[in-house]
Each structure stands twice: as structure tokens, then as C-alpha cells.
Amino acid sequence: MKVEDVPQDLKYFKDTVMRDVTYAVDKDGNYTSVMSDGWSVKNDALDITLEDINEECEAIRQRVLAGETSLLEYHAAKNFMAVDLLSDYTGFSKRTIRKHFDPNTFSQLDGETLNKYADVLRITVEELKSVPK
């Protein structure tokens, strides 16, 4: 792809400071990095992926409402965090995090633990403890 052909299809990057780095061939035939505001093909793939994630999150939300899991599982999924990644960011063991997915255990967590989860998930403790609509 030539530098002038690098796609600039705004969708996900509109009104943000984020951009993609793409490599393209310049006028001298050398590869160079070029900033891109997005690409429609990539945007379509992201749409499908986000739709799947939203469906999964809704299923987890329904399990939260049924008392089958805790809000921690919902917020982790909403933030694209599997147990392994959540463990890496919080320092809690995977086993501990799975225990915290139990609604009864989650309801008894202390403020320090809730704050750690909220910080990692970039939400407030109040949001962590409330069921989203």
C-alpha cells in the first residue's frame, strides 16, 4: 500500500487522540509509518466483535440479576478482562477472583478490595456495586 492510499475512515477514532499506525511504501519505495484514522474493513470487524461482547455482557448481566454471579464478572467482561488479565492487574490470584464472582462473597468484600477492582476497571466503587441498565 502506498502512503497516499492509507485509509482514513473515521468511526472509532473520531473525536479521540487515538490513531492507528500503518506501514506503507513512500515515494522512494521505502516502508514508513503512517498515521491512520481507521479503515472500514477493520471497523466492520470491530463492529462484529463488539456486538458479540455486548451479547456476552448482557447474558452475564442477566445472571447477575438472577443472583448467579457477581457484578465483578460483568464489569470484567465489559472491560475485556478475562480472569487471567484481571489477576495480573490486581495482584489477586485467579482462584480469589473466581471466588469474588460468587455474589455472596462479592457482597462481603472490604473497601480496599473493591477500590482495587474499581481502579483497575476504571470505574467507581458505586458503579462496581450497581447493576447497569
Contact map, one row per residue, 1 for C-alpha under 8 A:
1110110000000000000000011000000000000000000000000000000000000000000000000000000000000000000000000000000000000000000000000000000000000
1111110000000000000000011110000000000000000000000000000000000000000000000000000000000000000000000000000000000000000000000000000000000
1111110000000000000000011110000001000000000000000000000000000000000000000000000000000000000000000000000000000000000000000000000000000
0111110000000000000000000000000000000000000000000000000000000000000000000000000000000000000000000000000000000000000000000000000000000
1111111000000000000000000000000000000000000000000000000000000000000000000000000000000000000000000000000000000000000000000000000000000
1111111100000000000001010000000001010000000000000000000000000000000000000000000000000000000000000000000000000000000000000000000000000
0000111110000000000000000000000000011111000000000000000000000000000000000000000000000000000000000000000000000000000000000000000000000
0000011111000000000000000000000000011110000000000000000000000000000000000000000000000000000000000000000000000000000000000000000000000
0000001111100000000000000000000000001111000000000000000000000000000000000000000000000000000000000000000000000000000000000000000000000
0000000111111100000000000000000000001110000000000000000000000000000000000000000000000000000000000000000000000000000000000000000000000
0000000011111100000000000000000000000100001000000000000000000000000000000000000000000000000000000000000000000000000000000000000000000
0000000001111100000000000000000000000100001000000000000000000000000000000000000000000000000000000000000000000000000000000000000000000
0000000001111111111000000000000000001100000000000000000000000000000000000000000000000000000000000000000000000000000000000000000000000
0000000001111111000000000000000000001000000000000000000000000000000000000000000000000000000000000000000000000000000000000000000000000
0000000000001111100000000000000000000000000000000000000000000000000000000000000000000000000000000000000000000000000000000000000000000
0000000000001111110000000000000000000000000000000000000000000000000000000000000000000000000000000000000000000000000000000000000000000
0000000000001011111000000000000000000000000000000000000000000000000000000000000000000000000000000000000000000000000000000000000000000
0000000000001001111100000000000000000000000000000000000000000000000000000000000000000000000000000000000000000000000000000000000000000
0000000000001000111110000000000000111100000000000000000000000000000000000000000000000000000000000000000000000000000000000000000000000
0000000000000000011111000000000000111100000000000000000000000000000000000000000000000000000000000000000000000000000000000000000000000
0000000000000000001111100000000011110000000000000000000000000000000000000000000000000000000000000000000000000000000000000000000000000
0000010000000000000111110000000011110000000000000000000000000000000000000000000000000000000000000000000000000000000000000000000000000
0000000000000000000011111000001111000000000000000000000000000000000000000000000000000000000000000000000000000000000000000000000000000
1110010000000000000001111100001111000000000000000000000000000000000000000000000000000000000000000000000000000000000000000000000000000
1110000000000000000000111111111100000000000000000000000000000000000000000000000000000000000000000000000000000000000000000000000000000
0110000000000000000000011111111100000000000000000000000000000000000000000000000000000000000000000000000000000000000000000000000000000
0110000000000000000000001111110000000000000000000000000000000000000000000000000000000000000000000000000000000000000000000000000000000
0000000000000000000000001111110000000000000000000000000000000000000000000000000000000000000000000000000000000000000000000000000000000
0000000000000000000000001111111000000000000000000000000000000000000000000000000000000000000000000000000000000000000000000000000000000
0000000000000000000000001111111100000000000000000000000000000000000000000000000000000000000000000000000000000000000000000000000000000
0000000000000000000000111100111110000000000000000000000000000000000000000000000000000000000000000000000000000000000000000000000000000
0000000000000000000000111100011111000000000000000000000000000000000000000000000000000000000000000000000000000000000000000000000000000
0000000000000000000011110000001111100000000000000000000000000000000000000000000000000000000000000000000000000000000000000000000000000
0010010000000000000011110000000111110000000000000000000000000000000000000000000000000000000000000000000000000000000000000000000000000
0000000000000000001111000000000011111000000000000000000000000000000000000000000000000000000000000000000000000000000000000000000000000
0000011100000000001111000000000001111110000000000000000000000000000000000000000000000000000000000000000000000000000000000000000000000
0000001111001100001100000000000000111110000000000000000000000000000000000000000000000000000000000000000000000000000000000000000000000
0000001111111000001100000000000000011111011000000000000000000000000000000000000000000000000000000000000000000000000000000000000000000
0000001111000000000000000000000000011111111000000000000000000000000000000000000000000000000000000000000000000000000000000000000000000
0000001010000000000000000000000000000111111100000000000000000000000000000000000000000000000000000000000000000000000000000000000000000
0000000000000000000000000000000000000011111110000000000000000000000000000000000000000000000000000000000000000000000000000000000000000
0000000000000000000000000000000000000111111111000000000000000000000000000000000000000000000000000000000000000000000000000000000000000
0000000000110000000000000000000000000111111111100000000000000000000000000000000000000000000000000000000000000000000000000000000000000
0000000000000000000000000000000000000001111111110000000000000000000000000000000000000000000000000000000000000000000000000000000000000
0000000000000000000000000000000000000000111111111000000000000000000000000000000000000000000000000000000000000000000000000000000000000
0000000000000000000000000000000000000000011111111100000000000000000000000000000000000000000000000000000000000000000000000000000000000
0000000000000000000000000000000000000000001111111110000000000000000000000000000000000000000000000000000000000000000000000000000000000
0000000000000000000000000000000000000000000111111111000000000000000000000000000000000000000000000000000000000000000000000000000000000
0000000000000000000000000000000000000000000011111111100000000000000000000000000000000000000000000000000000000000000000000000000000000
0000000000000000000000000000000000000000000001111111110000000000000000000000000000000000000000000000000000000000000000000000000000000
0000000000000000000000000000000000000000000000111111111000000000000000000000000000000000000000000000000000000000000000000000000000000
0000000000000000000000000000000000000000000000011111111100000000000000000000000000000000000000000000000000000000000000000000000000000
0000000000000000000000000000000000000000000000001111111110000000000000000000110000000000000000000000000000000000000000000000000000000
0000000000000000000000000000000000000000000000000111111111000000000000000000010000000000000000000000000000000000000000000000000000000
0000000000000000000000000000000000000000000000000011111111100000000000000000000000000000000000000000000000000000000000000000000000000
0000000000000000000000000000000000000000000000000001111111110000000000000000100000000000000000000000000000000000000000000000000000000
0000000000000000000000000000000000000000000000000000111111111000000000000100110000000000000000000000000000000000000000000000000000000
0000000000000000000000000000000000000000000000000000011111111100000000000000000000000000000000000000000000000000000000000000000000000
0000000000000000000000000000000000000000000000000000001111111110000000000000000000000000000000000000000000000000000000000000000000000
0000000000000000000000000000000000000000000000000000000111111111000010001100000000000000000000000000000000000000000000000000000000000
0000000000000000000000000000000000000000000000000000000011111111100000100100000000000000000000000000000000000000000000000000000000110
0000000000000000000000000000000000000000000000000000000001111111110000000000000000000000000000000000000000000000000000000000000000000
0000000000000000000000000000000000000000000000000000000000111111111110000000000000000000000000000000000000000000000000000000000000000
0000000000000000000000000000000000000000000000000000000000011111111111100100000000000000000000000000001000000000000000000000000000100
0000000000000000000000000000000000000000000000000000000000001111111100000000000000000000000000000000000000000000000000000000000000100
0000000000000000000000000000000000000000000000000000000000000111111110000000000000000000000000000000000000000000000000000000000000000
0000000000000000000000000000000000000000000000000000000000000011111111000000000000000000000000000000001000000000000000000000000000000
0000000000000000000000000000000000000000000000000000000000000011111111000000000000000000000000000000011000000000000000000000000000000
0000000000000000000000000000000000000000000000000000000000010011011111101000000000000000000000000000111000000000000000000000000000000
0000000000000000000000000000000000000000000000000000000000000001001111111100000000000000000000000001111101000000000000000000000000000
0000000000000000000000000000000000000000000000000000000000001001000011111110000000000000000000000000101000000000000000000000000111100
0000000000000000000000000000000000000000000000000000000000000000000001111111000000000000000000000001100001000000000000000000000100000
0000000000000000000000000000000000000000000000000000000000010000000011111111100000000000000000000000100000000000000000000000000000000
0000000000000000000000000000000000000000000000000000000010011001000001111111110000000000000000000000000000000000000000000000000000000
0000000000000000000000000000000000000000000000000000000000000000000000111111111000000000000000000000000000000000000000001000000100000
0000000000000000000000000000000000000000000000000000000000000000000000011111111111100100000000000000000000000000000000001000000000000
0000000000000000000000000000000000000000000000000000100110000000000000001111111111000000000000000000000000000000000000000000000000000
0000000000000000000000000000000000000000000000000000110010000000000000000111111110000000000000000000000000000000000000000000000000000
0000000000000000000000000000000000000000000000000000000000000000000000000011111110000000000000000000000000000000000000001000000000000
0000000000000000000000000000000000000000000000000000000000000000000000000001111111000000000000000000000000000000000000000000000000000
0000000000000000000000000000000000000000000000000000000000000000000000000001111111111100000000000000000000000000000000000000000000000
0000000000000000000000000000000000000000000000000000000000000000000000000001100111111100000000000000000000000000000000000000000000000
0000000000000000000000000000000000000000000000000000000000000000000000000001000011111110000001001100000000000000000000000000000000000
0000000000000000000000000000000000000000000000000000000000000000000000000000000011111111000001000000000000000000000000000000000000000
0000000000000000000000000000000000000000000000000000000000000000000000000000000011111111100000000000000000000000000000000000000000000
0000000000000000000000000000000000000000000000000000000000000000000000000001000011111111110100001000000000000000000000010000000000000
0000000000000000000000000000000000000000000000000000000000000000000000000000000000111111111111001000000000000000000000000000000000000
0000000000000000000000000000000000000000000000000000000000000000000000000000000000011111111100000000000000000000000000000000000000000
0000000000000000000000000000000000000000000000000000000000000000000000000000000000001111111000000000000000000000000000010000000000000
0000000000000000000000000000000000000000000000000000000000000000000000000000000000000111111100000000000000000000000110010000000000000
0000000000000000000000000000000000000000000000000000000000000000000000000000000000000011111110000000000000000000000000000000000000000
0000000000000000000000000000000000000000000000000000000000000000000000000000000000000111011111011000000000000000000000000000000000000
0000000000000000000000000000000000000000000000000000000000000000000000000000000000000010001111111000000000000000000000000000000000000
0000000000000000000000000000000000000000000000000000000000000000000000000000000000110010000111111100000000000000000000000000000000000
0000000000000000000000000000000000000000000000000000000000000000000000000000000000000000000011111110000000000000000000000000000000000
0000000000000000000000000000000000000000000000000000000000000000000000000000000000000000000111111111000000000000000000000000000000000
0000000000000000000000000000000000000000000000000000000000000000000000000000000000100110000111111111100000000000000000000000000000000
0000000000000000000000000000000000000000000000000000000000000000000000000000000000100000000001111111110000000000000000000000000000000
0000000000000000000000000000000000000000000000000000000000000000000000000000000000000000000000111111110011000000000000000000000000000
0000000000000000000000000000000000000000000000000000000000000000000001010000000000000000000000011111111011000000000000000000000000000
0000000000000000000000000000000000000000000000000000000000000000000011111000000000000000000000001111111011000000000000000000000000000
0000000000000000000000000000000000000000000000000000000000000000000111000000000000000000000000000111111111000000000000000000000000000
0000000000000000000000000000000000000000000000000000000000000001001111100000000000000000000000000001111111100000000000000000000000000
0000000000000000000000000000000000000000000000000000000000000000000001000000000000000000000000000000011111110000000000000000000000000
0000000000000000000000000000000000000000000000000000000000000000000000000000000000000000000000000011111111111000000000000000000000000
0000000000000000000000000000000000000000000000000000000000000000000001010000000000000000000000000011111111111000000000000000000000000
0000000000000000000000000000000000000000000000000000000000000000000000000000000000000000000000000000001111111000000000000000000000000
0000000000000000000000000000000000000000000000000000000000000000000000000000000000000000000000000000000111111100000000000000000000000
0000000000000000000000000000000000000000000000000000000000000000000000000000000000000000000000000000000011111110110000000000000000000
0000000000000000000000000000000000000000000000000000000000000000000000000000000000000000000000000000000000011111110000000000000000000
0000000000000000000000000000000000000000000000000000000000000000000000000000000000000000000000000000000000001111111000000000000000000
0000000000000000000000000000000000000000000000000000000000000000000000000000000000000000000000000000000000000111111100000000000000000
0000000000000000000000000000000000000000000000000000000000000000000000000000000000000000000000000000000000001111111110000000000000000
0000000000000000000000000000000000000000000000000000000000000000000000000000000000000000000000000000000000001111111111000000100100000
0000000000000000000000000000000000000000000000000000000000000000000000000000000000000000000000000000000000000011111111100001100000000
0000000000000000000000000000000000000000000000000000000000000000000000000000000000000000010000000000000000000001111111110000000000000
0000000000000000000000000000000000000000000000000000000000000000000000000000000000000000010000000000000000000000111111111000000000000
0000000000000000000000000000000000000000000000000000000000000000000000000000000000000000000000000000000000000000011111111111100100000
0000000000000000000000000000000000000000000000000000000000000000000000000000000000000000000000000000000000000000001111111111000000000
0000000000000000000000000000000000000000000000000000000000000000000000000000000000000100110000000000000000000000000111111110000000000
0000000000000000000000000000000000000000000000000000000000000000000000000011001000000000000000000000000000000000000011111110000000000
0000000000000000000000000000000000000000000000000000000000000000000000000000000000000000000000000000000000000000000001111111000000000
0000000000000000000000000000000000000000000000000000000000000000000000000000000000000000000000000000000000000000000001111111101100000
0000000000000000000000000000000000000000000000000000000000000000000000000000000000000000000000000000000000000000001001100111111100000
0000000000000000000000000000000000000000000000000000000000000000000000000000000000000000000000000000000000000000011001000011111110000
0000000000000000000000000000000000000000000000000000000000000000000000000000000000000000000000000000000000000000000000000001111111000
0000000000000000000000000000000000000000000000000000000000000000000000000000000000000000000000000000000000000000000000000011111111110
0000000000000000000000000000000000000000000000000000000000000000000000110010000000000000000000000000000000000000010001000011111111000
0000000000000000000000000000000000000000000000000000000000000000000000100000000000000000000000000000000000000000000000000000111111100
0000000000000000000000000000000000000000000000000000000000000000000000100000000000000000000000000000000000000000000000000000011111110
0000000000000000000000000000000000000000000000000000000000001001100000100000000000000000000000000000000000000000000000000000001011111
0000000000000000000000000000000000000000000000000000000000001000000000000000000000000000000000000000000000000000000000000000001001111
0000000000000000000000000000000000000000000000000000000000000000000000000000000000000000000000000000000000000000000000000000000000111
